[in-house]
Amino acid sequence: MAFELGSAILRGEPAPGEILPREAELMERFDVSRTVLREALRTLTSKGLVESRPKVGTRVRERAAWNLLDADLLDWYARVAPPLAFALKLQEMREMIEPYAAGLAASAHDAASLARIDEAHAAMAVARNVDEWVRADLRFHLAVLAACRNELLVPLGVLIGRTLEGQLRVNAKRADVFNAALPDHTVVADAIARRDANAAREAMAALLRVTRGRIEG
């Protein structure tokens, strides 16, 4: 039930500031028990979507309070947000993080983390279809984040993994061939391997410019 009610709130039904219907109405609407309803509301409260006040009821919080970096909430939001708008927001986030992560990976990687980048890159090179390409592409970008050896970046990569997979799939389908971006990834991997932070940062930024072009195109 948390998914259904949370998704409705993310769609604006009810809107921020509005009071949710009473328990009895929600129980009937979603065909759940009071126990299930209250557990769902506790879940949505922990994610910043709603808050309960004595003598007022449960109110939808303002959008600024929503924890959209919560794994569940980000997944739900990706399902209900306008696809192009969501893709561009995710792209903006990537453009802020990934070029600098690539530069840091070039400086900080060890043998094991570089091997994971190389393995993902090799999987991209031999991918036979879009599905294989997307899985390898996602592994590549997560491996770059892991190679930074900054424990605060790794959960961020895992967090956006499912939504990023969808974007990578769209990009692959919009390209002339699904693996058209392989040379761009090769440039990133090579720069990281030779510990050239500036080149790695610039190469990732260039790769993401191509990605933005496909999203906007």
N, C-alpha and C positions, 0 to 999 in steps of 0.2 A: 504493500500500500504506500510506503514511503516514496517509491518510484512514481506511482501514478499521481499522488498529490503534489510531490515535488516538481514533477514535469509540468503539471497544470500551473503552478506558481511561476515557474520559469517562463511559461507562455504568457503570463499576465492574467491568469484566471484562477484566483483573484489577484488583483493588482497590489503593489506595495502600498501599505497603509490600511488596507481593508481587513476587516475582522472575518475570520473563518466561520462558517456555519457552526451551529451547536453540535455537540457530540452525537446526539441522536440522528441528526440529518446526515452527518458524515458517515456514521455507521451504516445507515440505510443506503446511501449513495455508493459506497464501496463494498457493501455486503461483508462487513468485518465485525468482529467482536470489539467491545470496549477495550479489552487488553491489547489487541492488535492495533487499534486506533491510537491509543496512548503511546505505545512503543514507536509507532511511525512518527508521531508528533515530537517525541523525544529525539528521534533521529534528525528530523528537519530542524529542530532547535539547535542541535549540535553543529549543524552545517550553516547556521546563520540565516536560514530562510524565514523562520517564524520566532515569535516570542510570546509568552503567556503572561498576562497580568491579572491580578485579582479583580473581580467585578467588571472586567473589561472583556476578557476572552483571549483567544489566540489570534494574534495580528501578524500579517505578512510584513516583514521588515523591509526597509529601503534596500535597493539593489547594492548600494555601497557596502552593506553588511554581509552580503552573500559570500560565502567562502568558495569561490569558483575554482580554487586550486585543490579543493577536496576531490579525490579521485571519482567518487560516485557523482558528485554534482557536476563536474566537468563533463563526464560521460552523458549525463542527462541533458545538459545544456547543448552539447553537440547534436543531440537528437532533435531538439525543438527549435534551435536558433535558425534563422535564415541561412542556408548553406554558404552563400558567398560572403555574407557579413562575418560568419564564424570563421571561415577560412582565412579571411584577411586579418582578423584579430589574432588568430594563431600564428599567421605569418609575421605579424608585427612582433610578437613575442619571440619567435625564432630569430628574427633579424637583430633583436637586442641581445640575445644570449649566444647563439651559435658561433658567429665569427670570433668573438672573444674567447669562447670555449675552445675553438680550434687553435687559437694562438697559445692558450694556456696548455693545451694538450701537447703542442709541439715542445714546450719547455719542460713539462712535468712528466711525460709518459715514461713508463718503465717497459721492460721487455714483454711482460705479460699483457699489458694494456695495448701496446702497439700490435702485438700478435692478434688481438681481438679485432682491431681495426682492419688489419690485413686479411683476416679470415672473412670478415663481412664484405670487404671489397672484392675478394676472390669469388665469393658467392654471387655478388652482383654481376661479375664478368661472365659467369656461366649460367645465369638465370635463363630459363627457356620460355618463360611466360610472365605475365604481369604479376601473378600471385607470388612466384618465386622472387621476382625483382623487388616487390614491395617488402617482403619479409627481410630480404638482405639489406635493402636500403634503410629500413628502420633499425636493424642491427648496427649498421654503420654509424648512424647519427648518435645512437645511444652509446656506442663504443667510444666515440669522440668525447662525449660528456664524461664517461667513466675514466678516460685517459687523463683528464684534468687532475685526477686524484684529489678532488675536493668533495668531501662527503655530502656537502649541501647541494651540489649540482646533480648528483646521481638520482636522488628521489624525484627531482624535478623532471628528469628525463623519463623515468618510469611513469610518472604521473600523467604526462601528456602522450604517452606511447600509443594508446588506443585512438585518440583523436588525430595524432600525427599520421598514423597508418592510413586513415581515410584520406587525408590530404595527399599523401604520397601516391595513393592509388589514382586519384583524380589527375595528378600531374603526369603520371606515367601514361594514362589513357589519352591525355591531350597532346602529348609529344608525337612527333612523326613516327617514332618507334619507341617501345616502352623503355628501352635502355639508352635513350638518347643522352641522358645525363651522366653516363659512365665516365667519359673523359673529364668532366668537371670534378667528379668524386676522386678520380685518380690524382688530379692536381692537388686536392686537399690532402689525400693520404701521403703523397710524396713529400709535401712540405712538412707535415707532422713528423714523418720518419727522419728527415734530415734536420729536425729541430729548428726550422726557420719559422719563428712565431709570426713575423710580419706577413710572410708569404702565405702561411696557413690561414691567417685571419682574412687576408684579401681574397684568397681562393674560396673560402666558405661564403664570404659576402657576395662574390660573383655568382656562385652557385644559387644562392638564395634570390638574387636578382632575376635569374632565369625562372625560378620557381614562381616568383611574384608575377612575372609576365604571363605565365601559363594560367595562373589563377584569374588574373584580370582580363585575359584574352577570351 
